[in-house]
Amino acid sequence: MGMPNAESLPLEERILARLRQFPPERQAEVLDFVEFLDQRRQATAGLRPIGLGAGDFAVPDDFDAPLPDETLRLFES
């Protein structure tokens, strides 16, 4: 029996097979990247999902209308 086609291997085994071909310094780079991805995943895990406030308010038709002069002056102070 020969080696199974790499495409037929589960993803994790394919990744490990390719990783083992790299020299140790490149493997360390891959580990750094995986740790970066994990940190990013953890940082976003606590964020609120988009759409939680759906239906709680309506955007007025004049939402993008110019602000009144008295309101604009407040930003210039």
Chimera marker file (.cmm) of the C-alpha trace (Angstrom):
<marker_set name="trace">
<marker id="1" x="0.000" y="0.000" z="0.000" r="1" g="1" b="0" radius="0.5"/>
<marker id="2" x="1.321" y="3.400" z="-0.952" r="1" g="1" b="0" radius="0.5"/>
<marker id="3" x="1.077" y="6.759" z="0.740" r="1" g="1" b="0" radius="0.5"/>
<marker id="4" x="-2.443" y="8.261" z="0.444" r="1" g="1" b="0" radius="0.5"/>
<marker id="5" x="-2.856" y="11.269" z="-1.790" r="1" g="1" b="0" radius="0.5"/>
<marker id="6" x="-2.083" y="14.408" z="0.239" r="1" g="1" b="0" radius="0.5"/>
<marker id="7" x="-5.372" y="15.924" z="-0.902" r="1" g="1" b="0" radius="0.5"/>
<marker id="8" x="-7.258" y="13.039" z="0.722" r="1" g="1" b="0" radius="0.5"/>
<marker id="9" x="-5.662" y="13.551" z="4.149" r="1" g="1" b="0" radius="0.5"/>
<marker id="10" x="-7.531" y="15.495" z="6.827" r="1" g="1" b="0" radius="0.5"/>
<marker id="11" x="-6.547" y="19.167" z="6.951" r="1" g="1" b="0" radius="0.5"/>
<marker id="12" x="-4.643" y="18.876" z="10.232" r="1" g="1" b="0" radius="0.5"/>
<marker id="13" x="-2.502" y="16.033" z="8.873" r="1" g="1" b="0" radius="0.5"/>
<marker id="14" x="-1.830" y="17.973" z="5.654" r="1" g="1" b="0" radius="0.5"/>
<marker id="15" x="-0.708" y="20.997" z="7.674" r="1" g="1" b="0" radius="0.5"/>
<marker id="16" x="1.573" y="18.897" z="9.871" r="1" g="1" b="0" radius="0.5"/>
<marker id="17" x="3.077" y="17.104" z="6.869" r="1" g="1" b="0" radius="0.5"/>
<marker id="18" x="3.935" y="20.427" z="5.218" r="1" g="1" b="0" radius="0.5"/>
<marker id="19" x="5.166" y="21.945" z="8.488" r="1" g="1" b="0" radius="0.5"/>
<marker id="20" x="7.589" y="19.056" z="9.028" r="1" g="1" b="0" radius="0.5"/>
<marker id="21" x="9.256" y="19.935" z="5.713" r="1" g="1" b="0" radius="0.5"/>
<marker id="22" x="10.221" y="23.392" z="7.004" r="1" g="1" b="0" radius="0.5"/>
<marker id="23" x="13.443" y="24.153" z="8.860" r="1" g="1" b="0" radius="0.5"/>
<marker id="24" x="13.068" y="24.929" z="12.583" r="1" g="1" b="0" radius="0.5"/>
<marker id="25" x="13.254" y="28.714" z="12.112" r="1" g="1" b="0" radius="0.5"/>
<marker id="26" x="10.342" y="28.618" z="9.626" r="1" g="1" b="0" radius="0.5"/>
<marker id="27" x="8.395" y="26.341" z="11.970" r="1" g="1" b="0" radius="0.5"/>
<marker id="28" x="8.900" y="28.989" z="14.671" r="1" g="1" b="0" radius="0.5"/>
<marker id="29" x="7.446" y="31.622" z="12.312" r="1" g="1" b="0" radius="0.5"/>
<marker id="30" x="4.400" y="29.419" z="11.736" r="1" g="1" b="0" radius="0.5"/>
<marker id="31" x="3.975" y="29.013" z="15.496" r="1" g="1" b="0" radius="0.5"/>
<marker id="32" x="4.189" y="32.791" z="15.956" r="1" g="1" b="0" radius="0.5"/>
<marker id="33" x="1.482" y="33.246" z="13.334" r="1" g="1" b="0" radius="0.5"/>
<marker id="34" x="-0.776" y="30.625" z="14.919" r="1" g="1" b="0" radius="0.5"/>
<marker id="35" x="-0.359" y="32.322" z="18.311" r="1" g="1" b="0" radius="0.5"/>
<marker id="36" x="-1.182" y="35.679" z="16.715" r="1" g="1" b="0" radius="0.5"/>
<marker id="37" x="-4.368" y="34.225" z="15.229" r="1" g="1" b="0" radius="0.5"/>
<marker id="38" x="-5.327" y="32.783" z="18.604" r="1" g="1" b="0" radius="0.5"/>
<marker id="39" x="-4.777" y="36.127" z="20.354" r="1" g="1" b="0" radius="0.5"/>
<marker id="40" x="-6.940" y="37.862" z="17.753" r="1" g="1" b="0" radius="0.5"/>
<marker id="41" x="-9.648" y="35.220" z="18.184" r="1" g="1" b="0" radius="0.5"/>
<marker id="42" x="-9.600" y="35.673" z="21.959" r="1" g="1" b="0" radius="0.5"/>
<marker id="43" x="-9.707" y="39.467" z="21.641" r="1" g="1" b="0" radius="0.5"/>
<marker id="44" x="-12.792" y="39.358" z="19.428" r="1" g="1" b="0" radius="0.5"/>
<marker id="45" x="-14.531" y="36.574" z="21.368" r="1" g="1" b="0" radius="0.5"/>
<marker id="46" x="-15.883" y="39.044" z="23.929" r="1" g="1" b="0" radius="0.5"/>
<marker id="47" x="-17.227" y="41.498" z="21.368" r="1" g="1" b="0" radius="0.5"/>
<marker id="48" x="-20.948" y="41.814" z="20.971" r="1" g="1" b="0" radius="0.5"/>
<marker id="49" x="-22.325" y="40.227" z="17.819" r="1" g="1" b="0" radius="0.5"/>
<marker id="50" x="-23.526" y="42.540" z="15.067" r="1" g="1" b="0" radius="0.5"/>
<marker id="51" x="-27.261" y="43.087" z="14.985" r="1" g="1" b="0" radius="0.5"/>
<marker id="52" x="-28.114" y="42.858" z="18.692" r="1" g="1" b="0" radius="0.5"/>
<marker id="53" x="-29.933" y="46.188" z="18.523" r="1" g="1" b="0" radius="0.5"/>
<marker id="54" x="-31.833" y="45.402" z="15.329" r="1" g="1" b="0" radius="0.5"/>
<marker id="55" x="-35.323" y="46.842" z="15.523" r="1" g="1" b="0" radius="0.5"/>
<marker id="56" x="-34.600" y="48.878" z="18.687" r="1" g="1" b="0" radius="0.5"/>
<marker id="57" x="-34.469" y="52.191" z="16.822" r="1" g="1" b="0" radius="0.5"/>
<marker id="58" x="-35.161" y="53.678" z="13.422" r="1" g="1" b="0" radius="0.5"/>
<marker id="59" x="-32.724" y="55.841" z="11.465" r="1" g="1" b="0" radius="0.5"/>
<marker id="60" x="-34.502" y="59.091" z="10.603" r="1" g="1" b="0" radius="0.5"/>
<marker id="61" x="-34.883" y="60.039" z="6.955" r="1" g="1" b="0" radius="0.5"/>
<marker id="62" x="-32.764" y="63.168" z="7.488" r="1" g="1" b="0" radius="0.5"/>
<marker id="63" x="-29.883" y="61.285" z="9.154" r="1" g="1" b="0" radius="0.5"/>
<marker id="64" x="-27.322" y="62.525" z="6.650" r="1" g="1" b="0" radius="0.5"/>
<marker id="65" x="-28.758" y="66.043" z="6.339" r="1" g="1" b="0" radius="0.5"/>
<marker id="66" x="-26.434" y="68.956" z="7.182" r="1" g="1" b="0" radius="0.5"/>
<marker id="67" x="-26.345" y="69.891" z="10.860" r="1" g="1" b="0" radius="0.5"/>
<marker id="68" x="-27.922" y="73.163" z="11.960" r="1" g="1" b="0" radius="0.5"/>
<marker id="69" x="-25.494" y="76.101" z="12.283" r="1" g="1" b="0" radius="0.5"/>
<marker id="70" x="-25.882" y="76.233" z="16.085" r="1" g="1" b="0" radius="0.5"/>
<marker id="71" x="-24.822" y="72.573" z="16.331" r="1" g="1" b="0" radius="0.5"/>
<marker id="72" x="-21.865" y="73.080" z="14.002" r="1" g="1" b="0" radius="0.5"/>
<marker id="73" x="-20.656" y="75.976" z="16.162" r="1" g="1" b="0" radius="0.5"/>
<marker id="74" x="-20.392" y="73.583" z="19.123" r="1" g="1" b="0" radius="0.5"/>
<marker id="75" x="-17.703" y="71.645" z="17.239" r="1" g="1" b="0" radius="0.5"/>
<marker id="76" x="-15.744" y="74.809" z="16.505" r="1" g="1" b="0" radius="0.5"/>
<marker id="77" x="-15.368" y="75.913" z="20.138" r="1" g="1" b="0" radius="0.5"/>
<link id1="1" id2="2" r="1" g="1" b="0" radius="0.2"/>
<link id1="2" id2="3" r="1" g="1" b="0" radius="0.2"/>
<link id1="3" id2="4" r="1" g="1" b="0" radius="0.2"/>
<link id1="4" id2="5" r="1" g="1" b="0" radius="0.2"/>
<link id1="5" id2="6" r="1" g="1" b="0" radius="0.2"/>
<link id1="6" id2="7" r="1" g="1" b="0" radius="0.2"/>
<link id1="7" id2="8" r="1" g="1" b="0" radius="0.2"/>
<link id1="8" id2="9" r="1" g="1" b="0" radius="0.2"/>
<link id1="9" id2="10" r="1" g="1" b="0" radius="0.2"/>
<link id1="10" id2="11" r="1" g="1" b="0" radius="0.2"/>
<link id1="11" id2="12" r="1" g="1" b="0" radius="0.2"/>
<link id1="12" id2="13" r="1" g="1" b="0" radius="0.2"/>
<link id1="13" id2="14" r="1" g="1" b="0" radius="0.2"/>
<link id1="14" id2="15" r="1" g="1" b="0" radius="0.2"/>
<link id1="15" id2="16" r="1" g="1" b="0" radius="0.2"/>
<link id1="16" id2="17" r="1" g="1" b="0" radius="0.2"/>
<link id1="17" id2="18" r="1" g="1" b="0" radius="0.2"/>
<link id1="18" id2="19" r="1" g="1" b="0" radius="0.2"/>
<link id1="19" id2="20" r="1" g="1" b="0" radius="0.2"/>
<link id1="20" id2="21" r="1" g="1" b="0" radius="0.2"/>
<link id1="21" id2="22" r="1" g="1" b="0" radius="0.2"/>
<link id1="22" id2="23" r="1" g="1" b="0" radius="0.2"/>
<link id1="23" id2="24" r="1" g="1" b="0" radius="0.2"/>
<link id1="24" id2="25" r="1" g="1" b="0" radius="0.2"/>
<link id1="25" id2="26" r="1" g="1" b="0" radius="0.2"/>
<link id1="26" id2="27" r="1" g="1" b="0" radius="0.2"/>
<link id1="27" id2="28" r="1" g="1" b="0" radius="0.2"/>
<link id1="28" id2="29" r="1" g="1" b="0" radius="0.2"/>
<link id1="29" id2="30" r="1" g="1" b="0" radius="0.2"/>
<link id1="30" id2="31" r="1" g="1" b="0" radius="0.2"/>
<link id1="31" id2="32" r="1" g="1" b="0" radius="0.2"/>
<link id1="32" id2="33" r="1" g="1" b="0" radius="0.2"/>
<link id1="33" id2="34" r="1" g="1" b="0" radius="0.2"/>
<link id1="34" id2="35" r="1" g="1" b="0" radius="0.2"/>
<link id1="35" id2="36" r="1" g="1" b="0" radius="0.2"/>
<link id1="36" id2="37" r="1" g="1" b="0" radius="0.2"/>
<link id1="37" id2="38" r="1" g="1" b="0" radius="0.2"/>
<link id1="38" id2="39" r="1" g="1" b="0" radius="0.2"/>
<link id1="39" id2="40" r="1" g="1" b="0" radius="0.2"/>
<link id1="40" id2="41" r="1" g="1" b="0" radius="0.2"/>
<link id1="41" id2="42" r="1" g="1" b="0" radius="0.2"/>
<link id1="42" id2="43" r="1" g="1" b="0" radius="0.2"/>
<link id1="43" id2="44" r="1" g="1" b="0" radius="0.2"/>
<link id1="44" id2="45" r="1" g="1" b="0" radius="0.2"/>
<link id1="45" id2="46" r="1" g="1" b="0" radius="0.2"/>
<link id1="46" id2="47" r="1" g="1" b="0" radius="0.2"/>
<link id1="47" id2="48" r="1" g="1" b="0" radius="0.2"/>
<link id1="48" id2="49" r="1" g="1" b="0" radius="0.2"/>
<link id1="49" id2="50" r="1" g="1" b="0" radius="0.2"/>
<link id1="50" id2="51" r="1" g="1" b="0" radius="0.2"/>
<link id1="51" id2="52" r="1" g="1" b="0" radius="0.2"/>
<link id1="52" id2="53" r="1" g="1" b="0" radius="0.2"/>
<link id1="53" id2="54" r="1" g="1" b="0" radius="0.2"/>
<link id1="54" id2="55" r="1" g="1" b="0" radius="0.2"/>
<link id1="55" id2="56" r="1" g="1" b="0" radius="0.2"/>
<link id1="56" id2="57" r="1" g="1" b="0" radius="0.2"/>
<link id1="57" id2="58" r="1" g="1" b="0" radius="0.2"/>
<link id1="58" id2="59" r="1" g="1" b="0" radius="0.2"/>
<link id1="59" id2="60" r="1" g="1" b="0" radius="0.2"/>
<link id1="60" id2="61" r="1" g="1" b="0" radius="0.2"/>
<link id1="61" id2="62" r="1" g="1" b="0" radius="0.2"/>
<link id1="62" id2="63" r="1" g="1" b="0" radius="0.2"/>
<link id1="63" id2="64" r="1" g="1" b="0" radius="0.2"/>
<link id1="64" id2="65" r="1" g="1" b="0" radius="0.2"/>
<link id1="65" id2="66" r="1" g="1" b="0" radius="0.2"/>
<link id1="66" id2="67" r="1" g="1" b="0" radius="0.2"/>
<link id1="67" id2="68" r="1" g="1" b="0" radius="0.2"/>
<link id1="68" id2="69" r="1" g="1" b="0" radius="0.2"/>
<link id1="69" id2="70" r="1" g="1" b="0" radius="0.2"/>
<link id1="70" id2="71" r="1" g="1" b="0" radius="0.2"/>
<link id1="71" id2="72" r="1" g="1" b="0" radius="0.2"/>
<link id1="72" id2="73" r="1" g="1" b="0" radius="0.2"/>
<link id1="73" id2="74" r="1" g="1" b="0" radius="0.2"/>
<link id1="74" id2="75" r="1" g="1" b="0" radius="0.2"/>
<link id1="75" id2="76" r="1" g="1" b="0" radius="0.2"/>
<link id1="76" id2="77" r="1" g="1" b="0" radius="0.2"/>
</marker_set>
